[in-house]
Amino acid sequence: MRHAFQAPLWFDGAFGTYYFSLTGDETPCELANLKNPALVGQIHREYLKAGATALKTNTFAANPGTLPDPEQLGTVLQAGLEIAQKAAAEHGAEVFADIGGISAADAEQFYLTVAERFLDLGVTSFLFETLPSYEELVPALKRIREREPEAKIVVSFAVSQDGYTRRGLSHRALAGIAAADGYADAVGFNCVCGPSHMVSLVKSLGEIGCPIIAMPNAGYPSSLNGRVIFEDNAGYFATRMVELYQAGVDLLGCVVNRNVL
């Protein structure tokens, strides 16, 4: 049986975007779990103070493809989990192990490796986000269900304005397959799309038989003095988030905020 979510569940925003705006550090932000844990905790707490009720661990790109040393990968995942758990405990928020989309040839094994590491750490809530496809994810989802039948699993695809992933897969087809498989407790979309287009995509889904997640970009990138920025329009974004909730979305969040990439 799928989990019921206390709607709306508000996820925090893009960690890497915010981290870079504060530090200018171009190395993977996941390494900050080891070299600057205080700042990682500070960012988590700022999102919580802003109203987030669910935190994503700072582990989006922590997988064997980006961190090939198994010991380092395990340390980064554990530190990211512990930092998020400590911040969340102060606010009564939930923590989801964040696993980002992988396009490597070994994606299936990479997803499985990271999921098993988190399971070994006692994780029971997972967010697979910015996914380009679904098939490679299935073995990891099966393993989670085998080891933790009551785990919460959220699956979120990255689709463009026209509803297709970069692999040319339809948002309706992907959401339908993921929902029908029964492994995920919630299915939906994040990244690439701004909030207005996300509203249209969600409304076009129809009934898929499970809760929906939607985490749009705050807007679309523009150039300012040669730098790529996402313009901040909090009022516009808030209005569209209300529309997403009214369209039946149970889990909400923002993928990219106003910070410079």
N, C-alpha and C positions, 0 to 999 in steps of 0.2 A: 504493500500500500504506500502511495506517495505521501510525503510530508505535507502538512498544511503550513503555510508561512503566515506570520502575523503581518498582514498587508497594511501599508506598504513597508517593505524592508528596504532601508536606504543603505546602499553601499557607498564607501568612500570613493574619491576620485582617482585620477591617474597618479600613481606614486612617482614614477620615473620623471614625468613632466615637472612635477612640483620639486622633486629633489634636484633636478638640473637647474631650475630657476634659482634655487638657493645656493648652490655650490659651484655651478659651471663645470662640474665633474663629468667627463664624457665616458668614463669607464662604466661597466654595467652597474646600475644602482643596487642590484642584489648584493654586491660585495660590500655595500655599506652596512649590511647586517653584521659584518665582522669588524670593519674599520671605523664605523661611526654609528654604533647602535643607539646612542643618545639622540642623534638627529632623526633616525628612523622612528624611534618612539615619539619624538616631538611631532613629526608629521602625522602619525596615526592619531595622536591626541587632538591635533588641530581639526582634523576631519570629524572626530567624535564631538568636539565642542560645537562644530558647525551643524550637527544634527545627524550624522551617520549613526546607524544602528547595527551595521555589520562592517567588519574590517576584512580586507584582503591582505594576506601575508605578502611581504615584499619579496616575492619569489617568482614573479611572472615569467622571467626568461631563465630561471635556474633549472637547467636540464643538462643531460650529458653532452649535448651539442655545443653549448656555450661554456659549460664548466666540465671538461672531460675528466678531471681528477675526481674519482669517486669520493675520496675523503673530503676534499674541499666542497663538493656538491652537498654532501650530507651535512657538513657543518653550516653551510649557508642556509639550507632548508630548516635545520633545527633552530638556528639563531633567529631567522625570520619568523618562525612560529612562536617562539618564546617572547619576542619583543611585542608582537601583535597581541598575544594572550595577556601580557601584563597591562598593556594600554587598555584593552577591551574590558578587563576585569574592573577597572576603575569606573566604568560607565555602564556596566551591565550589557555590553554589546556582544554580538556573535563574532566568531572568527572563522573565515573560510580559507583553506589552503588554496592559494592562487597558482594555477598552472596555465601558462599561456600557450597559444597555438604554435605548433611546430610544423615546419614544411620540409624538414630533412627526409632523406630516404629512409632513415631509421626512426621515423616519427613514432611508429607503433611501439617500438621497444623503449624509446625515450619517455613516452607518456607512462608506460607501465613502470619503468624504473622510478620515476618521481612519485607516482601514486603509492608504490610500495614503501618508499622511504617515509612518506607522510603517514602511512598506515602504521609503520613501525614506531612512529612517534606518538601514536594514539589519536591521530586526527579522525574526526567523524563528519566533518563538513568540507566539501570540495567545490571549487569553482574552476571549471575549464572554460577559458574565455578567449576571444579573438581567434576563433577556430576557422580555418579555411575549408575544412571538410569534416566528415564524421567517422568514416570507416576505420581510420587508424586509431581512433579513440576507444573503440569497443572493447578490446582486450583489457584495457585499464579499468573501464567501467565494470566489466565482469568481475575482475579481481577485487575491486572495492566491495561489490555486493557479496562476494564469497566470504570475504574476511569481516566485513561490517555490514550485515544486512540492513541495519537501521540507519546507515550513513545518509547524510543529505548530499545530493549531487546536483549541481547546476551546470548546464551546458549552454554556452553562448557563442554564436557564430558572428564573424565579421563580414558584413554585407554592404555593398555600395548602395547608392541612391536608387538604382534600378532593381535592387533585391538579389544581386548575385555576388558570390564570393569571387576572389581572384582566380579561382579554378573554374569559374563558370557555372557553379552550382546554385540552384534557386533557393531562396530563403524559405519558400513554402515547402519545397521538397525536403530540405534539411530538417526544418522544424518538425515536419510530419513524421519523418523516419525516427528522429531522436525521441520524440514523444511516444511513438508507438512501441519502440523497443522496451520501454518500461524501466530502463536503468536510471534515467534522470528524473529528479523531482520537479525540476523547472527547466524550461527551454526558451531560448530567445536570441537576442542580438546585442552586440556592442561594437563600438568603434566604427570608423569610416563615415557613417552617416551623422548628419546633424539632427537636432531634435524634431524638426518639422517632417523630414523624410522618414524618421523613425516612427512617428505617429502613423504615417501612411502605410508603412510596412506592417506594423502590428495590426492595424485595422483590416489589412488584406488577408491576414492569416485565417480568420474564422476560428472556430472551436477546435483546439488541438488536444484537449483532454488533460491538460496539466497546467500549472501556473506558468506565467510568462515573465521573463526578465528582459529589461530594456535599459541599456546604458549608452546613450548617444554621446557623440562629441558635443561640446558646448556650442560649436559652430564649425565653420570651415576655415582653413588656413588662408591668411593673406600675407602680403609682404610689406614690411615697414623698414625702410633704410637697409634693405638687403637681408633682413632677418625674417624668418617665418614665425608668425604669431597667430594665436587663436583669439579673436576679439571677444571681450567680455561683455555680455549683455544679459545680466542676471535676471531681469524682469522677463525678457523673451523666453529664456530657458525655463524659468519657473512655470510660465504659462503652458509651455509644451509638456512639461513633466506632469502637470495636472491633467492634461489631455491624455497622456499615456496611462495614467492611473484610471481615468474614466473609461478608457478603452479596454480595461481589464488587466493591466499590468500589475503584478504583485511585488516584483523586485525591481528597484529603480536605482540608478546611479549615474555618474558622469565620468566619461572616459578621459577627456582632455579638458583642462580648465584654462584659465586666461594666461597661464604662464608661457614664456617663450620656449620653443623647442630648440 
